Amino acid sequence: LLPKRLPAMPGYEISAIYKAARTVGGDYYDVIPSGNKVHLIVGDVAGKGIPGLVGMTLARNAIRYSMGTEASPQKLLVQANDLIFDDLAPTMFITVFHAVLNPAAKTLVCCNAGHHPLAVYRAGSKTIQRVGGEGIAFRIARGAQMAEGLKEETTLLAPGDIALLYTDGANEAMDPDYKQFGEDRLEWAMIRHAGLPAENFVRAILKEIEDFRKGAEPNDDLTMLALKAV
């Protein structure tokens, strides 16, 4: 269900890592070229194992189907949520971050359905900016109420900037004493490794997370998707 390969784009590098806490999991990511734009998606289902996989499959297919009729990430997520709303158990919430890259304009149009805001490393200031707010997860609302809770935000990507989409398995990874890796450590890891190519960048962050866990079993699925402007 995950992409077999990631598209090559002049001026950009894309890389992703997926680690299920069990044999299968409820995280997913997708990178889908569409015309002159590229859709980047990360999702997280409230559940692991087979239930998580089922929810992830429903969300993935609904989002891909909606891409045939909607170009706006906000409208696309509203339609996808409505398509699967009645098929999800009342307690099975799904968070999704959907970004649409326009390589010619160097813009990223973002919409957040209850997920972590996008973390963007800014090469000029060597700081992290958050983009995308919070929004409403799938199965919380539908139709016009869902649309009201989802906002789009556009950001520019300059050379050297890196946008990172990720799931709870990254920032909420725990060591043997149940201490979390946390957002601050994740952001400092981004800053430390920002000079690397995208593939090495996500692998370096993953190593920091695994070193922090000190052998403790993963408590959640982990996904990271990085987009670097070069």
N, C-alpha and C positions, 0 to 999 in steps of 0.2 A: 504493500500500500504506500510505501514511501518512495520518493523519486529514485529511479535507478541511476540517474546522473543529473548533475546540475548544469544549467545552460552557461555557455561562455558568452560574455558581453564585453566589448571593448570599453575600457575605462573603469571596469568593476571586477571585483573578485567575490565569489560566493562560496561559502563552505558551511557544512552542518555536521552535527554530532547528535546521535540518538542512543540512549542507554535505557532499556527497560528495567524496572526494579525486579520484575519477574520474567518469565519466558516471553510473554507478550505484555503490552502496556496500553495506556490510554493517552499518551502523548502522540502528537503527529506534527509533521511539517510538510510544506509543499512549496515548490517554486515553479510557477507556470508562466511561460511567455504567452502573451496575447497581443497580437498586432505589434505596435511599437513600444509596448510596455511589458513589465514583468510583475507578476503577483507573487508576494512572499507571505507565507502564512505559517503561524505556529498556534497549535491548540492543545488544550489540557482538559481531559475528562475527569470528573470527580469519581475516580475509581481506577483500580489497577486490574491486571489479569484479564480474563475473558470479558467481564462486564465493561471494563474500560475500552477494550478493543472494539466491542460492538458499538459503543457510543462514538468512538473515534471514527469508525467506518461510516456511520450515518452522517456525521458532521462533514467529513472529507467529501463524500459523494454529493451532499447537498450543496456545498460550496462550489465544487467543480461544475455541477449542473447550473447553478445560478450565474456562473461566469458567462454562460451563453446568452443571457438576457440582460444582465446588469453590468455596467462598467464601474460605477461608483462603489468603493468598498463598503460604505455605509448601507446603501440599498441592497448590495449583494448579501451582506450579513443578515439583514432583516429578512430577506427572502429565504435564505438558507435555514434560519431559525424557524420560520413559519412552516417550512416543508417537513421538518422532523419533530416539531413541538409535541405532537400527540403520540409519537413513537418512543419518546423518552420517558423513563420513570420520573415521577414528580421530584425525586431527590437526585436525579442525574443531571447536574449542571455541567456545562461545557464553556470554558473560556477560550476566546480566539482573538489573536492580534493579526490584522490583515493590513499589509502595506503594499502600495502600488508604486513601483519605480518607473519614472519617465526618464530614461537615460539622456535624451536630448536636452531636456530642461533641467536635468540634475536634481529633480524633486522626488520626494517620497510622500505620497498621500496616505495617511494612517487612519485606521479606525480600530478602536479597542472595545471588544465585547467582554468586559470583566476580567481581562488579563493584566499581567504586569505592563506598565508603560514601556515603550521602547527605550533602550539605553543607547545613546549616541555619543561616541568619543569624538570630541572636536579637536582636530589636529592643531588649529590655530591657538587655542587657549589651553590645550592639554587637560581638558576637564570633561566631565560627563554631563550631558543634558538629557532630561527625560521628556519624551514626546508621546502623546496619545491619551493622557488622562486615565480614567477607569472604565466607564461604560457599564453596560448590563450584560451578564452572561446569558448564553442560550438557556432556555427553559425557565427564565425568570419572568419574562413578559413576551408579548407577541404583537404583530401588526403595528399600529400607530404608536402604541406605548413603547414598544421596542425601539422604533425609529426615533422617538423622542429622547431615549436614553443613550443613543449612539451618536457621537460627534466625529467629524473628520478634522484632522490637523495636518497641515503640510509643512514639511521641513526641507531645507536644501542640504545637499551633501557636497562638501568641498573635497578636493584631493587630500587623502590621508584620513578623512573621517571614516568611522566604522559604526554601523548600526547593528545592534545585537538584540535579537528576539530570543527569549528563553522561557523555560517553564520552572515550576517550583523545585524540581530536583536539583537545580543549580544553587539558588540562594538559600533554600531550606535544607540542604545537605547537612547531616549531623555527624559530630564526632562521637566517640564512645561515651562521653559524658552528656550527650544530648544537647550540646551547644551547636547552634546553627552557623553555617558559613556566613550568611547575611548579605544584605545589599551592599554594605560598605566594602567588604572584602571583594565582592564581585566587581565593583567599580574600580577599586585599586588594581585588581588583576587586569582589567581592561586597559588601564592607563599604562601599566608596566609592559604589556605585550603588544601595544598598539602599533609598534614599528614592524611587526611580523606580517607576512602574507596571511590572508584570511584563514587558510587551512591550518597553518601553524598557530595562529592566534587562538582559535577555538580549542585546539589540542593543548595549548599551554594553560588556558583557563581550566580545562577539564583536569589536568594534572594537579593544579593547585587545589581544586575541590577534592580530588581523590587523596592527596596528601593530607588535607585537613581531616578527612574522615578517619584516617589511621586504621583502615581495615574494617570499620563498622559497616554493617550491611546497609545498602541504600534504602532509604525510607520512601522514595518516590521515583517515578520515571524522570529522566533528565533529557532535555532537548535544548540545543543551542543552534541558532541560525545567524550567521554573520554576513553582512554586506559591506564591503570596503570599497571606497572610491579611490582610484589610483591615478 
